[in-house]
Amino acid sequence: MTIHAAGTLTIQNALIFDGESPDLFEGSITVSEGRITAVGQDAEPASTVVDAGGRTVIPGLIDAHFHAYALSLTSVKNETGPLSYSALAGARRLEAALVRGFTSVRDVAGGDIGLANAIEEGLYPGPRYFFTGPALSQTGGHGDIRAANDGSCFHGGHMCEVVDGADDLLRAVRHRFRTGATAIKLMTSGGVISPVDPIRVPQYSAAEIRVVTEEASRRGSYATAHAYSPEAIRHSVLNGVRCIEHGNLLDTATAKLMADNDVYLVPTLVTYDAMDRRGVEIGLTQAGAAKNLEVLRAGRNAVGLARDAGVRIGFGTDLMGELEDEQLAGLRLQCEVLGVYEALRSATSTNAALLRRDDLGRIAEGACADLIVLDGNPFEEPSILWNESRPRTVIKDGQIFAPGDLTTFTPPQDMNPAPGR
């Protein structure tokens, strides 16, 4: 899959979106040892020179709500199948995300240090992998897979763990940080596919949430919360949560509360759209379909309310099972609500700020060399962001990855290494 190994690389004749400014500019990008060393200057000597031919270069995309282990919409399969199988299948999901242009992902229910280390060591190709470990759920909450008539014991699996009480939650948070988690995920409202929890009812007590957020803060990290309703979002924000996942039922007053407390929103519009279109295909239950329809209708409005209130809006997908191939469609939906510029900023520099990584999501000197060469200008033709039939070159850490040879870009002779370099 690797076409150009780490080394020096110059992309010439590029139209550059730096991840922050709405104004594109022409220039070159020079990369050395996985970092950007120059932007907008004449090309420096490099071992490989790529002529972008006026195409647009954007920062590598960041999916802030990804699930490597979400192999199915069936929670039992995701939670209780062999972990070895989940890891191997998860590796394939991560590689596919990288090919689409997602050079970083945040896994907010599952994942572990093994996957992260394997990517970092080059055992398989994948995006930068930020993970929370299993999300924390109360008994009967969004992470509890048991139906009302299920008398079995369930304490947790690969994606969720059922933990009640402040003392046990504190221990669980410390264990996650010991094993490499970069943030903590809490379930603080009901969900679409969980069997017994109404969507609007807040979950966990204030004391339980607070012990998690305070411990995460002491570790220089944060807690993010799965929450749909205003009641659940307020309950989370007032007890120290730094980010809200989904937030589909957000109202104006709660959006203002989020903005006043500098709490991010990571919408996941595409998962509801995809489940609505493909529910029968993927086996969505009747109850799940009804809950999905409720949050689908409200999701776009919630993003607009958050924008108007000044909330920092990230980008996530939350796709499970066969729906993973809808990942780029999430950009289409977010562009429809926010416009191309705000949607691109959400998936680059805003998500990087959420991750507390100012060297990601930007094209600037010193930033990580995570880049995408698009087949055109997305501000003029937005569909090139999600149309997978349009060629793109994905660069992570200065290494070029692509579904085909670089000659998929025309004219091919312009893509060859410059003579003598």
matplotlib code that plots the C-alpha trace (Angstrom):
import matplotlib.pyplot as plt

x = [0.0, 2.9, 4.0, 6.5, 8.3, 9.2, 11.8, 11.8, 8.8, 7.7, 4.3, 4.5, 1.8, -0.8, -3.9, -3.7, -6.4, -4.5, -7.3, -8.1, -8.3, -11.2, -8.8, -6.9, -3.5, -1.1, 2.3, 4.4, 4.6, 7.9, 8.0, 11.0, 11.0, 7.2, 6.9, 6.1, 9.2, 8.0, 4.7, 4.0, 7.7, 9.7, 10.2, 13.2, 15.4, 13.5, 13.9, 10.4, 8.6, 4.9, 3.3, -0.2, -1.1, -3.3, -5.2, -6.2, -4.2, -6.0, -4.9, -5.5, -9.1, -9.9, -12.9, -13.6, -16.2, -14.9, -15.3, -12.7, -14.5, -18.1, -18.3, -22.1, -25.2, -25.7, -24.2, -23.8, -21.5, -19.5, -19.1, -18.7, -17.0, -13.4, -11.2, -8.6, -11.3, -12.4, -8.8, -8.1, -11.4, -10.8, -7.4, -9.2, -11.6, -8.7, -6.9, -10.0, -10.4, -6.9, -7.4, -10.4, -8.2, -8.8, -5.3, -6.4, -9.4, -10.6, -12.2, -14.7, -15.9, -13.3, -9.8, -6.6, -2.9, -2.3, -4.0, -2.3, 1.2, 0.7, -0.1, 2.8, 5.2, 4.1, 2.6, -0.3, -1.4, -3.8, -4.6, -3.2, -5.3, -6.6, -8.8, -10.8, -11.1, -14.5, -17.1, -18.5, -22.2, -24.5, -26.6, -29.5, -27.7, -26.7, -23.8, -25.8, -26.7, -29.3, -33.0, -35.5, -36.2, -32.5, -31.5, -27.8, -24.9, -23.1, -20.2, -18.8, -17.1, -14.8, -16.7, -18.6, -18.2, -21.0, -19.7, -21.9, -20.8, -18.2, -15.5, -15.7, -15.8, -12.7, -10.9, -12.1, -10.9, -7.4, -7.2, -7.9, -5.2, -2.8, -3.4, -2.9, -6.4, -6.2, -9.7, -12.7, -16.1, -19.3, -22.9, -25.1, -28.3, -30.1, -29.2, -30.7, -29.6, -29.6, -32.7, -34.1, -33.0, -35.2, -33.2, -34.0, -33.5, -30.1, -27.8, -25.4, -25.7, -24.0, -21.5, -20.7, -20.0, -18.0, -15.6, -14.8, -14.4, -12.2, -9.9, -9.6, -8.7, -6.1, -4.5, -4.4, -7.2, -11.0, -14.3, -16.7, -20.3, -22.8, -25.8, -28.9, -31.4, -31.1, -31.6, -28.7, -26.4, -27.0, -26.4, -23.1, -21.8, -22.6, -20.6, -17.5, -17.8, -15.7, -17.3, -20.8, -21.2, -24.3, -26.3, -29.2, -32.0, -30.0, -32.1, -31.1, -30.6, -28.4, -26.3, -25.6, -24.6, -22.2, -20.7, -20.3, -18.5, -16.3, -17.8, -17.3, -20.1, -19.2, -22.2, -22.6, -25.2, -24.3, -25.0, -28.7, -29.0, -27.4, -29.5, -32.6, -31.7, -30.2, -32.0, -33.6, -30.3, -28.4, -31.1, -32.1, -34.9, -38.3, -37.6, -34.2, -35.7, -38.2, -35.6, -33.3, -36.0, -36.5, -32.8, -32.4, -35.1, -33.5, -29.8, -29.3, -31.2, -29.0, -25.8, -27.3, -28.2, -24.7, -23.1, -25.4, -24.5, -20.7, -20.1, -17.0, -18.3, -16.1, -16.8, -17.6, -19.3, -20.2, -20.6, -21.1, -20.9, -21.5, -22.2, -18.5, -18.4, -20.6, -17.7, -17.1, -20.8, -20.6, -18.7, -21.6, -24.2, -22.0, -21.3, -25.1, -25.6, -22.5, -21.1, -17.8, -15.4, -16.9, -17.3, -13.7, -12.5, -14.6, -12.9, -9.4, -8.3, -11.3, -11.0, -7.3, -8.0, -10.4, -7.6, -5.2, -2.9, -2.0, 0.4, -2.6, -5.4, -3.3, -0.9, 1.8, 5.5, 6.1, 2.8, 2.6, 2.8, -0.8, -2.2, -4.7, -4.3, -7.8, -8.8, -10.0, -11.2, -13.8, -15.0, -16.0, -17.0, -17.8, -18.6, -14.9, -14.7, -17.1, -17.0, -14.7, -14.5, -12.5, -8.8, -7.0, -3.6, -3.4, -0.2, 0.4, 3.7, 5.2, 4.4, 2.2, -0.8, -3.3, -5.7, -3.7, -0.5, 0.2, -0.4, -4.1, -3.6, -3.1, -0.8, 1.1, 4.5, 4.1, 3.8, 7.3, 10.2, 12.2, 15.4, 18.5, 16.5]
y = [0.0, 2.4, 4.1, 6.5, 5.7, 8.4, 10.8, 14.1, 15.0, 18.2, 18.8, 21.6, 23.7, 23.1, 25.0, 24.8, 24.7, 25.1, 23.8, 27.2, 30.0, 30.1, 31.5, 29.0, 29.9, 28.6, 27.2, 24.2, 21.9, 20.4, 17.4, 15.9, 13.1, 13.1, 16.8, 19.8, 21.9, 24.6, 25.9, 28.3, 28.6, 27.4, 23.7, 22.6, 19.7, 16.5, 12.8, 12.8, 15.7, 15.6, 18.1, 18.7, 20.4, 23.0, 20.4, 21.2, 19.9, 19.7, 18.4, 14.7, 14.3, 13.3, 11.2, 11.9, 9.2, 6.0, 2.4, -0.2, -3.0, -2.2, -5.1, -5.4, -3.5, -6.4, -5.4, -9.0, -9.8, -6.7, -7.2, -11.0, -12.4, -13.4, -10.3, -11.7, -11.6, -8.1, -6.8, -8.3, -7.0, -3.7, -3.4, -3.7, -1.0, 1.3, 0.7, 1.4, 4.7, 5.7, 5.1, 7.4, 10.1, 9.8, 10.1, 10.2, 8.6, 8.8, 5.5, 6.4, 3.0, 0.3, -0.1, -0.7, -0.1, -3.1, -1.6, 1.7, 0.2, -2.0, 1.0, 3.0, 0.2, -0.3, -3.8, -2.7, 0.6, 2.8, 6.3, 7.8, 6.0, 7.7, 5.5, 5.6, 1.9, 0.5, 3.2, 3.4, 2.6, 2.3, -0.8, -0.6, 2.2, 2.6, 0.1, -2.6, -5.1, -7.1, -6.9, -6.7, -10.4, -11.3, -12.8, -13.3, -11.5, -8.9, -6.8, -5.6, -6.5, -5.1, -1.8, -1.1, -1.8, -1.7, 0.2, 1.7, 3.8, 6.5, 4.2, 1.6, 4.3, 5.9, 2.6, 2.1, 5.5, 4.9, 1.5, 3.1, 5.7, 3.0, 1.1, 4.0, 5.7, 9.3, 10.2, 8.7, 7.9, 8.0, 7.0, 9.7, 9.1, 6.3, 5.2, 3.9, 0.3, -0.3, -2.3, -0.8, 2.9, 5.8, 8.2, 11.4, 10.1, 11.2, 8.4, 8.3, 10.5, 13.8, 12.3, 9.4, 11.7, 14.2, 11.5, 10.6, 14.1, 15.2, 12.2, 12.7, 16.3, 15.4, 13.3, 16.2, 14.6, 14.9, 12.9, 12.8, 11.8, 10.0, 12.3, 13.1, 15.1, 18.6, 17.0, 14.6, 17.2, 19.7, 17.0, 16.1, 19.7, 20.8, 17.9, 18.6, 16.7, 18.4, 17.0, 15.8, 13.0, 13.1, 15.8, 15.4, 16.7, 19.8, 23.0, 26.7, 27.1, 24.0, 25.0, 28.3, 26.3, 24.3, 27.4, 29.1, 26.1, 25.6, 22.1, 20.6, 18.9, 16.0, 15.3, 12.0, 12.8, 10.0, 7.1, 8.0, 8.8, 5.5, 3.4, 5.1, 4.2, 0.7, -0.4, -3.5, -4.6, -4.4, -5.9, -2.8, -3.7, -2.0, -0.3, 0.8, 2.2, 4.3, 5.8, 6.4, 8.3, 10.6, 11.6, 11.7, 14.4, 16.5, 16.1, 18.7, 21.3, 20.6, 21.3, 24.6, 25.6, 24.7, 26.8, 29.8, 29.6, 29.5, 25.9, 24.3, 21.6, 18.6, 15.8, 12.1, 9.2, 6.4, 3.8, 0.2, -3.1, -2.8, 0.9, 1.7, 2.4, 5.5, 7.3, 9.9, 10.5, 12.1, 15.0, 15.5, 15.8, 18.2, 20.3, 20.5, 21.9, 24.0, 24.7, 23.4, 25.6, 24.9, 21.2, 20.9, 22.9, 20.6, 17.5, 19.0, 21.8, 21.7, 18.0, 18.4, 21.0, 18.5, 15.9, 18.6, 18.1, 21.4, 19.5, 17.8, 19.1, 21.9, 22.6, 24.7, 24.5, 22.0, 20.1, 16.4, 15.7, 14.3, 15.5, 14.7, 15.7, 16.0, 15.8, 19.4, 22.2, 21.2, 24.8, 24.8, 21.1, 19.8, 16.3, 15.5, 15.2, 12.2, 10.8, 7.8, 7.3, 10.5, 9.8, 11.1, 10.6, 10.2, 11.1, 10.2, 11.0, 11.9, 8.5, 8.3, 5.9, 5.5, 2.9, 2.9, 4.2, 7.9, 7.8, 7.8, 11.6, 13.2, 14.2, 11.1, 12.5, 15.3, 12.9, 11.3, 12.1, 15.1, 14.1, 14.0, 14.2]
z = [0.0, 0.7, -2.6, -1.1, 2.1, 4.7, 3.5, 1.7, -0.5, -2.2, -3.6, -6.2, -7.9, -5.2, -4.2, -0.4, 2.2, 5.5, 7.8, 9.2, 6.7, 4.2, 1.7, -0.5, -1.7, -4.3, -3.4, -2.5, 0.5, 1.5, 3.9, 5.7, 8.3, 8.5, 9.2, 7.1, 6.7, 4.3, 2.9, 0.1, -0.8, -3.8, -3.6, -1.6, -2.8, -2.2, -3.0, -4.5, -6.2, -7.0, -9.3, -8.1, -11.3, -9.5, -7.5, -4.0, -1.0, 2.4, 5.8, 6.5, 7.8, 11.4, 12.3, 16.0, 16.4, 15.0, 16.2, 15.1, 16.8, 15.6, 13.2, 13.4, 14.5, 16.8, 20.2, 21.4, 18.4, 18.9, 22.7, 23.1, 19.9, 20.0, 20.5, 18.1, 15.3, 16.3, 16.2, 12.8, 11.4, 13.1, 11.4, 8.0, 9.0, 10.0, 6.8, 4.7, 6.7, 5.8, 2.1, 2.2, 3.7, 7.4, 8.7, 12.3, 14.1, 17.7, 18.8, 21.5, 22.5, 22.3, 20.9, 22.9, 23.0, 20.8, 17.8, 18.4, 18.7, 15.7, 13.5, 15.0, 14.4, 10.8, 11.3, 9.2, 7.6, 9.5, 10.7, 13.9, 16.5, 19.6, 21.8, 25.0, 25.6, 26.4, 27.1, 30.6, 31.0, 34.0, 34.5, 32.0, 30.1, 26.5, 26.9, 28.6, 25.8, 27.8, 26.9, 29.7, 29.6, 29.5, 32.9, 32.0, 33.6, 31.5, 32.9, 29.6, 26.4, 23.8, 23.3, 26.5, 30.2, 32.8, 35.9, 38.7, 41.6, 42.1, 43.5, 40.8, 38.1, 39.5, 39.4, 35.8, 34.7, 36.2, 34.5, 31.1, 31.5, 32.7, 29.5, 27.1, 26.7, 25.5, 26.8, 28.6, 27.1, 29.2, 28.2, 29.7, 27.7, 25.9, 22.4, 19.2, 19.3, 23.1, 24.2, 27.4, 27.8, 26.6, 24.6, 26.6, 30.1, 31.6, 32.8, 35.7, 38.8, 39.1, 41.5, 39.2, 36.2, 38.4, 39.6, 36.0, 34.7, 37.7, 37.4, 33.6, 34.2, 36.8, 34.1, 31.6, 29.6, 29.4, 29.3, 26.4, 26.6, 24.4, 24.9, 22.8, 24.8, 26.3, 29.8, 29.3, 27.7, 30.5, 33.1, 31.4, 30.9, 34.4, 35.7, 33.8, 30.4, 27.7, 24.6, 23.6, 21.0, 18.8, 20.5, 18.0, 20.3, 21.3, 22.0, 21.9, 25.7, 26.0, 23.0, 24.8, 27.9, 25.8, 24.3, 27.7, 29.0, 25.9, 25.3, 21.8, 19.8, 17.6, 15.4, 13.7, 11.1, 8.6, 10.9, 11.2, 7.5, 6.6, 9.1, 7.7, 4.1, 4.8, 8.0, 6.5, 4.9, 8.2, 10.4, 12.4, 14.9, 14.8, 18.1, 16.9, 13.6, 15.6, 17.8, 14.8, 13.0, 16.0, 16.1, 12.3, 12.0, 14.7, 13.9, 11.2, 13.3, 16.3, 14.3, 13.1, 16.7, 17.9, 15.1, 15.9, 19.6, 18.9, 19.9, 18.5, 16.1, 15.2, 12.8, 13.5, 11.8, 14.4, 11.6, 12.5, 10.5, 6.8, 7.1, 7.4, 3.6, 4.3, 6.1, 3.4, 3.0, 6.5, 4.8, 2.4, 5.2, 7.2, 4.1, 3.5, 7.0, 7.6, 4.1, 2.7, 4.7, 8.1, 7.4, 6.3, 9.4, 11.6, 10.2, 10.4, 12.7, 15.1, 15.6, 16.1, 18.9, 20.5, 20.5, 21.9, 19.0, 17.3, 15.0, 13.3, 11.1, 9.7, 6.8, 8.4, 9.1, 11.9, 11.6, 10.9, 7.2, 6.9, 3.6, 0.9, -2.8, -4.2, -7.8, -8.0, -5.7, -3.1, -2.7, -6.4, -6.6, -3.0, -4.2, -4.7, -0.9, -0.8, -4.4, -4.0, -7.8, -7.9, -7.4, -4.3, -2.8, 0.9, 2.8, 6.4, 8.2, 4.8, 3.3, 0.3, 0.4, -2.4, -3.7, -7.0, -8.5, -8.5, -12.3, -11.5, -11.5, -14.8, -16.4, -15.2, -16.3, -13.8, -10.9, -11.5, -9.2, -10.5, -12.2, -10.0, -6.8]

ax = plt.figure().add_subplot(projection="3d")
ax.plot(x, y, z, "-o")
ax.set_aspect("equal")
plt.show()
